[in-house]
Structures are given as structure tokens and as C-alpha cells.
């Protein structure tokens, strides 16, 4: 019997090989198809205005600095008081060594904006009527119907219902109907969402040198071996891909907020990566079970 996760892995491979014809590009419409990557996690802050909850730690003098622990800044003014308390409690758990099960470490499909902040790469397959986004890890495959509308009554799903359209050289993706559950959050820091979550992504090509600078400012993870993914192409003559995200959820946030993700072209093949549930540690081989004593 083939498991659901095995079937999903096969489906990803099939999508990658078969969706190659009738691209949705022409006069004035760019072709985003290709392999895109970055060597960092989480969302980039916007150029101005309210931004996402950041991963921080507080020093004894009250200052805040980035941290490797999954601690969210519960003082971000975008959070309503009850939501700020949820993020604070999640941070307390992280400091104690607890890793709460979430969509990523439990291998569930990930919606935007979560999916944008937690993957090191995306493969885009652009067709006449649909854009497919295949993320580097797990069974996360998103289908964006072009020039379509949301149904009047959207049935909630893990990735939500996404429709897209081109506005000049920009692909605009609108997503609603994202499932609400204990493990469904908008980020890896435990920020929840309600049924009202509405996410808009705007994809556009940018100057290669500007993309390289944006990635430099965000920082990189040293000695990154992103699940067998190819390296970032160092050629800044090649265009980068930037995604501007706007998030609205009146049940959780005091105001709409925005963020950004910057990709650059990848060199090499797209790896096949299988997810294994691991609610105890995120993104490392350290949690692989090991016998403390010999079996014989």
C-alpha cells in the first residue's frame, strides 16, 4: 500500500517533469519558471510600515538581538493583546527547550505567508492557466489558478484557495480560506491566524545586483547544505525574484502588515526531499533516534 506521503512525493516529481508547456508569458508578461533560492530563513522586513513578528532575544539591558532560538517578539504592535500572549508563551516554551509541533516539523502542507519564510528554495512552473510552486522540502505544492475567482463560499484547506493575475510585469497571488487549527500559524514563531486571514503576494523580477544586496542584508546561514539543493548562482547579471507579501487578519492583527522574500537563480538540479515528522527538533540530524546501548 502506498502511503499518502509517498504519493505526495511521487506527485511532486510528476509535476516537476510534466508541466512544461503553454507558459503564461508573452508581451509584457515575464516568465518566472525556474529554480529560485536563498540561504536564510524567515521573512524580510518591508521597506517601511508594519512588518512581521521577528525572531529576537532580550538582553539584560533591554536591547533586542537576533537569536537562533525560535523566540518571537511578542511586543510587536501588530499583535492584539491576546495574540501577543500566545506568542510570549511560545517563546517561554522555546527557552525551556520545548519545540511545539507545527506544520513544518509535522510535515503538513504549508500556506502563505508561512511557506515563504521557512523554505530555502522554490521551483516555479508557469503555464497558460496556472502557476505551480514546488517548495524545497516536504510535500508542499501550491496551485495558483490564473484569471480565476475565489468561490463564493470557500471550503477551508491547509494551503487555502489561491488565484492569480498579472498586473503588468507583476504576478499577483490572492489567497483566502486557510484552515485554522492548533498547528496552523503564519510563521514558525507561533503567531496564530483566524478564518479571516487574507494574503496577497506580488512576484516581480528585480536587478540581480539588487537581489544579491537584499540577500546580503538579510544574512545567510553558514555552511548551508539545503537538502542537496544547488548553490545560489553568483552571476548578478541574472535577474532576481522578489516577493512582496501583504497580510490581513482582523481577528489577530491590529493592522495589515507586509514583508518580503528575495530569491536568486539556483545552479544544479532540484533534489527530491522527503519529510519525516519530528516535533522535537527542527532542521537537523541531531534528532535521529540512536541507541544508547548495543542491542546485542
C-alpha positions in Angstrom: 0.0 0.0 0.0 1.3 3.4 -0.9 1.2 6.0 1.9 -0.2 9.5 1.4 3.2 11.0 2.0 4.8 8.6 -0.6 2.1 9.5 -3.1 2.7 13.2 -2.4 6.4 12.7 -3.1 5.6 11.0 -6.4 3.2 13.7 -7.3 5.8 16.4 -6.8 8.2 14.5 -9.1 5.4 14.1 -11.7 4.6 17.8 -11.6 8.2 18.8 -12.0 8.6 16.6 -15.1 5.3 17.1 -16.8 4.2 20.7 -16.5 6.4 22.3 -19.1 4.2 23.5 -21.9 2.0 26.5 -22.7 3.7 29.0 -20.4 1.7 32.1 -19.3 4.1 34.6 -20.7 4.2 36.9 -23.7 4.3 40.6 -24.5 4.8 42.3 -21.2 4.3 39.2 -19.1 7.5 37.7 -17.6 8.2 34.0 -17.3 9.0 33.2 -13.6 9.6 29.5 -14.4 12.9 28.1 -12.9 14.7 27.3 -9.7 15.0 30.0 -7.2 16.7 30.0 -3.8 18.0 31.8 -0.7 20.3 30.9 2.1 18.3 32.2 5.0 15.0 31.7 6.8 12.0 33.9 7.9 10.6 36.9 6.1 12.5 40.1 5.3 11.0 43.3 6.9 9.3 45.8 4.5 11.0 49.0 3.4 8.5 50.9 5.6 5.4 50.3 7.7 4.4 47.4 10.0 6.3 44.2 9.5 6.2 40.6 10.6 6.9 39.2 14.1 10.7 38.9 14.3 12.9 36.3 16.0 14.7 38.0 18.8 16.1 37.7 22.3 16.1 40.3 25.0 19.4 41.2 26.6 19.7 42.2 30.3 19.9 45.9 29.4 16.6 45.6 27.5 18.0 45.6 24.0 17.0 43.0 21.5 19.2 41.0 19.2 18.5 38.2 16.6 18.6 34.7 18.1 19.0 31.1 16.9 16.2 30.1 19.2 12.6 30.2 18.0 11.6 33.2 20.1 9.1 35.7 18.6 8.9 39.3 19.6 5.5 39.5 21.4 5.9 43.3 21.8 5.4 43.8 18.0 2.4 46.3 17.8 0.8 44.4 15.0 -0.4 41.8 17.6 -3.6 42.1 19.5 -3.1 41.6 23.3 -4.4 38.0 23.5 -2.3 37.1 20.5 0.8 38.7 22.0 0.3 36.5 25.0 0.2 33.4 22.8 3.5 34.4 21.1 5.0 35.1 24.5 4.0 31.7 25.8 5.5 30.1 22.8 8.8 31.9 23.4 8.8 30.7 27.1 8.5 27.2 25.8 11.3 27.6 23.3 13.6 29.0 26.1 12.9 25.9 28.2 13.9 23.6 25.3 10.4 22.7 24.1 9.7 22.6 20.4 5.9 22.8 19.8 4.6 20.7 16.8 3.9 22.9 13.9 3.1 22.5 10.2 6.8 22.2 9.2 8.1 19.7 11.8 4.9 17.7 11.4 5.0 17.6 7.6 1.7 19.3 6.9 1.1 21.4 3.8 2.1 25.0 4.4 0.2 28.1 3.3 1.4 31.6 2.7 2.9 33.5 4.4 4.3 30.6 6.5 5.6 28.7 3.5 7.6 31.7 2.2 9.5 32.1 5.4 10.6 28.6 6.0 12.0 27.2 2.7 15.4 27.7 1.1 14.0 27.3 -2.4 11.1 27.2 -4.8 10.6 25.8 -8.2 8.1 27.7 -10.3 6.3 26.1 -13.2 4.3 28.7 -15.2 1.6 27.7 -17.6 -1.2 29.5 -19.5 -3.9 28.9 -16.9 -1.9 28.1 -13.8 1.3 28.7 -11.9 2.6 25.8 -9.7 5.0 26.4 -6.9 7.0 23.5 -5.6 8.9 24.2 -2.4 12.2 22.6 -1.5 11.1 20.4 1.5 8.0 18.3 2.3 5.0 17.8 0.1 4.3 21.5 -0.3 3.0 22.0 -3.8 0.8 25.1 -4.4 -1.5 25.6 -7.4 -2.4 29.1 -8.4 -5.2 29.4 -10.9 -4.7 32.4 -13.3 -7.5 34.8 -14.1 -9.9 32.9 -11.9 -12.0 34.0 -8.9 -12.5 32.6 -5.4 -15.7 30.7 -5.0 -18.5 32.4 -3.1 -18.1 30.0 -0.2 -14.5 28.8 0.1 -14.0 25.5 1.7 -11.0 25.9 4.1 -7.9 23.9 3.3 -4.4 23.8 4.6 -2.9 25.9 1.8 -6.0 28.0 1.2 -7.5 28.9 -2.2 -5.1 30.9 -4.4 -5.9 32.7 -7.6 -3.5 34.9 -9.6 -3.4 37.6 -12.2 -0.8 39.6 -14.0 -0.6 43.4 -13.4 2.0 44.5 -16.0 5.2 42.6 -15.1 3.9 41.5 -11.7 2.2 38.3 -10.7 -0.4 39.0 -8.0 -1.5 35.9 -6.0 -4.5 36.3 -3.7 -5.1 33.6 -1.0 -8.1 33.1 1.3 -9.8 30.1 3.0 -6.8 28.9 5.0 -7.6 26.2 7.6 -7.4 27.2 11.3 -6.0 24.5 13.6 -3.7 24.4 16.7 -0.6 23.9 14.4 -1.6 26.4 11.7 0.3 29.7 12.2 1.6 32.5 9.9 5.2 31.9 11.0 7.5 29.5 12.8 7.3 31.7 15.9 3.8 30.5 16.8 1.7 33.6 15.6 -1.8 32.2 15.0 -4.4 33.3 12.5 -8.1 33.2 12.2 -10.6 32.4 9.4 -10.2 36.0 8.2 -6.6 35.6 7.1 -6.1 37.1 3.7 -2.7 37.0 2.0 -1.6 38.8 -1.2 1.8 38.0 -2.8 3.3 40.1 -5.6 6.1 38.5 -7.7 8.4 40.5 -9.9 11.8 40.3 -11.4 14.4 42.7 -10.0 18.0 43.6 -10.8 20.4 40.8 -10.0 22.8 43.1 -8.0 19.9 44.4 -6.0 18.7 40.9 -5.2 22.3 40.0 -4.1 22.4 43.0 -1.8 18.9 42.2 -0.3 20.1 38.7 0.5 23.3 40.1 2.0 21.4 42.4 4.3 19.1 39.5 5.4 22.2 37.4 6.2 23.0 33.8 5.3 23.3 30.5 7.2 26.9 29.5 7.2 27.9 26.1 5.6 24.3 25.6 4.5 23.6 22.3 2.8 20.0 22.9 1.9 18.8 19.3 1.5 21.0 18.8 -1.6 19.9 22.0 -3.3 22.2 23.7 -5.8 24.1 26.8 -4.9 23.0 30.4 -5.5 24.1 31.5 -8.9 26.8 34.2 -8.3 26.1 35.9 -11.6 24.4 39.2 -10.7 23.7 39.9 -14.4 20.9 37.4 -14.0 17.6 38.8 -12.6 16.5 38.1 -9.1 12.9 37.3 -8.0 11.3 39.4 -5.2 8.0 38.6 -3.5 6.2 41.3 -1.6 3.6 40.0 0.8 0.7 41.8 2.5 -1.1 40.1 5.4 -4.5 41.0 6.8 -6.4 39.3 9.6 -8.7 41.4 11.7 -9.1 38.6 14.2 -5.4 38.6 15.1 -3.6 41.7 14.0 -4.2 45.4 14.8 -3.3 46.4 11.3 -2.3 44.9 7.9 1.4 44.3 7.7 3.9 43.4 4.9 7.1 41.5 4.4 9.4 40.4 1.6 11.3 37.4 0.3 14.2 37.7 -2.2 15.3 34.8 -4.3 18.1 34.4 -6.8 18.6 31.7 -9.5 20.0 28.3 -8.5 22.7 26.3 -10.1 22.2 22.5 -10.4 19.4 20.0 -10.1 16.3 20.1 -8.0 16.6 17.5 -5.2 14.0 15.0 -4.1 13.5 15.7 -0.4 11.2 13.6 1.9 9.8 14.9 5.1 9.9 12.9 8.4 7.8 14.1 11.3 9.9 15.4 14.1 8.1 17.5 16.7 11.2 17.6 18.9 13.8 19.4 16.9 13.7 21.4 13.6 16.0 21.0 10.7 18.8 18.9 12.0 20.1 15.3 12.0 20.7 15.6 15.8 17.2 14.3 16.5 17.6 11.0 14.6 16.9 8.2 17.1 20.1 6.5 18.3 20.5 3.5 20.7 22.4 4.4 23.9 23.4 0.8 24.4 24.0 -2.1 22.0 21.1 -4.3 21.1 23.2 -7.5 21.4 
